[in-house]
Structure formats: structure tokens, C-alpha cells
Amino acid sequence: MKLSNPFVPDFKIIGILCYCRETYASQMADELSAYFAQSAISGYSKFSKHAGFACYYFHQSQALRTISKQVLFSELMFARQLVFLVAHPVHLHEDDRVSSVLSVIPESEQALQTCVVEVPDTEAGKHLSKFSRKFAVPLRQAMRGKELLYRRKFNKPITGLCWHILLTSSDKAHIGLSLPQNRSNHENGIHRLKMPHDAPSRSTLKLEEAIYAFIPKAEQSELFREGYRAVDLGACPGGWSYQLVKRGVQVEAVDNGKMQNELMATGLVEYYAVDGFKHRPVYGPVQWLVCDMIEQPQRVTELMLDWLVRGDAKHAIFNLKLPMQDRFATVTQCIRQLEQELKQANIAFSLQAKHLYHNRDEVTVCILRQSDL
Ligand SMILES: C[S@@+](CC[C@H](N)C(=O)[O-])C[C@H]1O[C@@H](n2cnc3c(N)ncnc32)[C@H](O)[C@@H]1O
């Protein structure tokens, strides 16, 4: 993918803010600590239980131009959004909240594209969402007045730098900014998808979101197309197969349950009532292996490696179920094993893992094979 080179202001950044699922703030904090433990940047993670976000504060502030290249949204598994913080949580004075925000926003040679006022994806956040929408209007106006923002056509997608004001109450906000190509472009970092009326299950949205999240738009029709074959392990009632069939891919659906009749009637799905751990591709290597079996993550990891290393599948998208305990440690261990064993097998690949919006207690992994070394 060709990356453009946007203007990045010379701001001092005091930390990182990542939005995540409500109950995953502690995992988000663990992940941030582990991420920075591998770098020379010292600091500490901070979170509240069920807050829907976590922060990592640096001991010494960092230059945005440098830190924005060192911290990558795509590498943070539990992060729905990545914001570079310019100030510690700000108290918003009841009689002039706008000025409270403006007081911490640094001056820049160039205006930013826009400012979004967001709330955590939590019960408390829901109660604040009406207030956040109302507050955004005078705030943006004031920011434009001070030339902190340039004028954007109504509803034009956000492609440039963006201020984020994350409200945790009507009088407290975290303030920072996000950069194009290093963030989610969705409001609150949530990619809401419409449930297709004829899909066999809501699980279909997990694979749909995964395809959008992991595969650049320009490559989606190249990687999923007519004539390609896939194996879907743990397929019933067919939500994931539905996404493949929709893209013209022929599917071997493996499960003991029942597949949706309409999906079977497309003629693109063959059903195999066998154990997903024993099935092998019926017509030789396939383009895609997808797997949504609810199983121990270590077992699924071994199975995916077996298929990929043997060359039975070129690419894979699968879920790793998160255990009750040691979630971050367990999934990190699985990902490390995948990376190590694929490297040992001389397979050139990219691996991405995300706790997607449509996931619950699972992480989706996408392994795309480049050419063999
Ligand atoms: C979460 S559901 C899959 C939903 C499906 N992806 C969809 O979109 O409709 C998990 C499925 O895995 C199947 N499963 C679990 N263990 C399996 C195994 N060892 N072999 C085959 N299927 C298995 C279950 O029968 C169940 O239908």
C-alpha cells in the first residue's frame, strides 16, 4: 500500500490513549505495558476497570513526529482506536468547557482536519453520548475560529489529522490526536456493520469486519474471487461461508451442525459432517482457511500452523478464543508461536490480530502469505 506523507505537527506527546471493549481495559493496559517494554520509552499504564479504554503515560514527553512512527495501531491487538495524548485528563469548567479544551491544545503551523468528541463504549458512555454530540458543535466552531481546524465539507470522510476529545464525564476529558494510516477511521473506533437479511447467523459480521480490517480495500476483490476455494472449519449455520460465497468463493463447510438451506442452495458450498481437527482439503490446497471453532486457542494455533506449513491453505483467518484467565498472555503466546513456526518453515507472511468490534471474548487473526522465500 502506498502511504502518503501528511503534515505532522511538532507537538509534545505525553502518552497514548487506546479505546477498547468495555471489559478489556486491563488487557489493553497489559498490552500497552508489554508494547513499551520492548522500546526505550519508559512510562506506566493506567486504566479503570470496565472503562472501555486505557492510557500509557510516558515519563518524558515524546515528539509526535517520532512517536507516531514507533507506535502502530495495527500492532495493538486490543486497541479500537489510537490517540496521541497532548495533556493529562482535563477538567472541563461547567461554565466554559470549550475554553478548558482550547487551553491545552497546542498551536500548530497548520490546522488539523477536524475534531471529534467521543465517549467510551460503556454504559456510562451511552449516557454521555447526547451531551458529546451537543458539545462538539460549539467546540468545532471555536477551534475553526482559532484556525486550529480547517473547514471540512459536511459528512466528508476524515482523511487528515483529527483531534479526539474523549469524554469520561461531563467535566472530564482526555485530549489528543490521531494520524491517518495509524488509526481506525470509524467513529469511536467501532466499525458498525448492517446485518445482511439473508445471512445464516450474526457471526457473519465477524468475518466481514475482519476482511475490512485486515485486507486493504484494493486487494479484497483480488484475494476473494470466483474460482477460489476455501475451507470453513466450525461452519454452521454458515455465517462465515456466507461471506465467502458472497464473493464467489467455493467452500468446504466442516461442522456437525446444520447449515442454512438457502446457502446450500447456492451450489457453492459442500458440507462435511466431520471433526474440524481431522478434515483435509478434498480437492487439494485452498486459497483460504477460515476457522471459528470454539476451542482452546493453543489447539487452534497448532491446527492453523499445520495447514499453512503443509501448504494446504495459502491464507487464513481464524478466531482465538480468549480464556477466562491470562487472556493477554495466552493469546500473545499463540501469536508468537505462529510467527516463529511460519518463519522456521521459510514462509513469508504478514500476521495481524485484532479484538474486533463484533468479537466478544476472542481475537481474530489474519495470516496472509506473500511469496515463498
Ligand atoms: C461459533 S460457531 C460458528 C459460527 C459460524 N462461523 C457462523 O458464522 O455461522 C462454532 C461452531 O464450531 C463447531 N465446532 C466446534 N468444534 C468443532 C470441531 N471439532 N469440528 C467441527 N466443528 C466444530 C460447532 O459445532 C459450532 O457450529
The ligand as an SDF file (V2000), in Angstrom:
LIG
                    3D

 27 29  0  0  0  0  0  0  0  0999 V2000
  -19.3210  -20.0220   16.7950 C   0  0  0  0  0  0  0  0  0  0  0  0
  -19.9540  -21.3780   15.9210 S   0  0  0  0  0  0  0  0  0  0  0  0
  -19.5680  -20.9860   14.2890 C   0  0  0  0  0  0  0  0  0  0  0  0
  -20.4580  -19.9980   13.6650 C   0  0  0  0  0  0  0  0  0  0  0  0
  -20.1970  -19.8410   12.1800 C   0  0  0  0  0  0  0  0  0  0  0  0
  -18.8530  -19.3210   11.9320 N   0  0  0  0  0  0  0  0  0  0  0  0
  -21.1790  -18.9070   11.5430 C   0  0  0  0  0  0  0  0  0  0  0  0
  -20.7850  -17.8190   11.1250 O   0  0  0  0  0  0  0  0  0  0  0  0
  -22.3600  -19.2510   11.4370 O   0  0  0  0  0  0  0  0  0  0  0  0
  -18.8320  -22.6200   16.2820 C   0  0  0  0  0  0  0  0  0  0  0  0
  -19.0920  -23.9040   15.5160 C   0  0  0  0  0  0  0  0  0  0  0  0
  -17.9370  -24.7240   15.6670 O   0  0  0  0  0  0  0  0  0  0  0  0
  -18.3850  -26.0600   15.6170 C   0  0  0  0  0  0  0  0  0  0  0  0
  -17.3210  -26.9150   16.1530 N   0  0  0  0  0  0  0  0  0  0  0  0
  -16.7780  -26.9180   17.3770 C   0  0  0  0  0  0  0  0  0  0  0  0
  -15.8200  -27.8750   17.4580 N   0  0  0  0  0  0  0  0  0  0  0  0
  -15.7640  -28.4680   16.2540 C   0  0  0  0  0  0  0  0  0  0  0  0
  -14.9780  -29.4950   15.6980 C   0  0  0  0  0  0  0  0  0  0  0  0
  -14.0460  -30.1310   16.4200 N   0  0  0  0  0  0  0  0  0  0  0  0
  -15.1890  -29.8590   14.4120 N   0  0  0  0  0  0  0  0  0  0  0  0
  -16.1060  -29.2260   13.6530 C   0  0  0  0  0  0  0  0  0  0  0  0
  -16.8780  -28.2320   14.1350 N   0  0  0  0  0  0  0  0  0  0  0  0
  -16.7120  -27.8540   15.4070 C   0  0  0  0  0  0  0  0  0  0  0  0
  -19.6660  -26.0480   16.4320 C   0  0  0  0  0  0  0  0  0  0  0  0
  -20.4910  -27.1540   16.0830 O   0  0  0  0  0  0  0  0  0  0  0  0
  -20.2710  -24.7120   16.0340 C   0  0  0  0  0  0  0  0  0  0  0  0
  -21.2190  -24.8670   14.9960 O   0  0  0  0  0  0  0  0  0  0  0  0
  1  2  1  0
  2  3  1  0
  2 10  1  0
  3  4  1  0
  4  5  1  0
  5  6  1  0
  5  7  1  0
  7  8  2  0
  7  9  1  0
 10 11  1  0
 11 12  1  0
 11 26  1  0
 12 13  1  0
 13 14  1  0
 13 24  1  0
 14 15  1  0
 14 23  1  0
 15 16  2  0
 16 17  1  0
 17 18  1  0
 17 23  2  0
 18 19  1  0
 18 20  2  0
 20 21  1  0
 21 22  2  0
 22 23  1  0
 24 25  1  0
 24 26  1  0
 26 27  1  0
M  CHG  2   2   1   9  -1
M  END
$$$$
